[in-house]
């Protein structure tokens, strides 16, 4: 029994630490319920810290930072503020004194990374987390888990490396019903079963077909590379003989210099124009929006006009969702390539962060915002032992890195999970994961967003609801887009070409593009970035 309990403790601790980074339980410095005396016993050196539940405040959910500074043990209550109360934008913020954040992990990360004191009076700095070695669950800590219950619990909660196929989400219902009878009394979240009944007919037909067919073969091959014809593409950035421009450092240097010269807003608007033209099937003409999208006074006409965008995506073979997958992935790799090719990668990262901020907060283009964030969050860029000096980046571009590590990262994670609420200014929704679902390319799903069985079900329901709401939102987003682009009467041809998918494909893969599958091309780029 002791070995069984030991394995259960370890596996459930691993599950807790694999949760979403916005969840406080995912951080080893959080110890849950712990007395002041036990906390102080773990604080040995100046800078040591941990976070624990506050039992003295009388308010459930309050947490305390315990730390050691100047050879004294200090305890700081983390304050909770409700901002924009009683509005649709109401949210909870966490702080010590002045700077507030969406989550406690964001607050702790900010103070550890920036070296800013917890309070002006104490001058206390936190640098060394004191990590927990046992899970937070009381039943586990008291060794009350038996083998059968432990195995069922871990099978639900453990973060799995393999994503589930689309058709298996319906089968999850029977699994969840069975698990409800177990001693842990787990049940599906309210409303999930009902939401499954509203899965779009197109997706249900796909599910039925996959059950009836042999699903052998490489699922990556479903994403075609034929939608972008590189033979018809020309750019003033490319030399007359463009056969050897694949990963050409000199050409990337020219592009990086031009990118750094441009304003963040101009870059964001040019990106948005190209994204919109991709959705409407006019990839070759950035003037289409101005020529065809005049605002109608009749609301019914606006809604009908907006729906046409998504009708093309669902029904027109020339405007398939794999165009969206191709553009989003190639743009993410292009972002990373500009960073590793740059003489000053920190300056280039700062530029991309600022463009992402403009896309999110001003233009409302969450499709390109997510593509940039996916590139910036690649391990080759974020790892501390890589070529990027993140300490220098934080010191030189404090505002940008703060926004990236807190606000933008949290927003991107919400988009991945389908839980981010789009603001009224939205012009283009994040469509990459929707495209993966509809094109059934589940191998490309981020494994972190569909880890446990219940979260897999919730993940798909979140995105299926987004699919269902696309048409009703389209007229609003179109009007927002018209207002945003009204100020740009003249296009920057060079900047326009820099953000073209065709240019990304030529620069990243060259003549290999038509002959290699998407999986091979992604692996090739990952290898190049890793060795750069």
FENFENQUI-V130141 format. One line per field, one symbol per residue. ss: DSSP state (a for helix, b for strand, c for the rest). psi: psi as a letter, one per 40 degrees, with the letter a starting at -180 (. if undefined). A space follows every 10 residues. Layout:
ss=???
psi=???
This chain:
ss=caaaaaaaaa aaaaaaaccc cccaaacccb cccccaaaaa aacccccbbb bbbccccccc ccbbbbbbbc cbbbbbbcbb bbbccccccc bbbbbccccb bccaaaaaaa aaaacccccc cccccccbbc cccccccaaa acccccaaaa aaaaaaaccc cccccccaaa aaaaaaaaaa cccccccccc caaaaacccc aaaaaaaaaa aaccccccaa aaccccccca aacccccccc ccccccccaa aaaaaaaaaa accaaaaaaa aaaaaaaaaa cccccccaaa aaccccccaa aaaaaaaaaa aaaaacaaac aaaaaaaaaa aaaaaaaaaa acccaaaaaa aaaaaaaaaa aaacbaaaaa aaaaaaccaa aaccccccca aaaaaacaaa aaaaaaaaaa aaaaaaaccc cccccccbcc caaaaaaaac caaaccaaac ccaaaaaaaa aaaaaaaaaa aaaaaaaaaa aaaaaccccc ccaaaaaacc aaaaaaaaaa aaaaaccaaa aaaaaaaaaa ac
psi=dddddddddd ddddddeeih eehdeeheeh eahhiddddd dehdiheiii hiiheedehh eiihhhihhf fihihhhhih hhififieeh ihiiidcdhi ididdddddd dddefhidid ddehihdhhh iieiidhddd defehidddd dddddddhhi dhiiideedd eddddddddd eieefiiiih edddddeehi dddddddddd deihfiihdd edhieeehhd dehiiedhid gfdfehfhdd dddddddddd diiddddddd ddddddddde ffdeheeddd defihidhdd dddddddddd dddddheefi dedddddddd dddddddddd eidgdddddd dddddddddd dddfgedddd ddddddeidd deideaehgd ddddddgddd ddddecdddd ddddddeeeh hhidehdhih edddddddef gedehhdeeg cidddddddd dddddddded ddeddddddd ddddedegdh ihddddddeh ddddddddeb eeddeiiddd dddddddddd e.
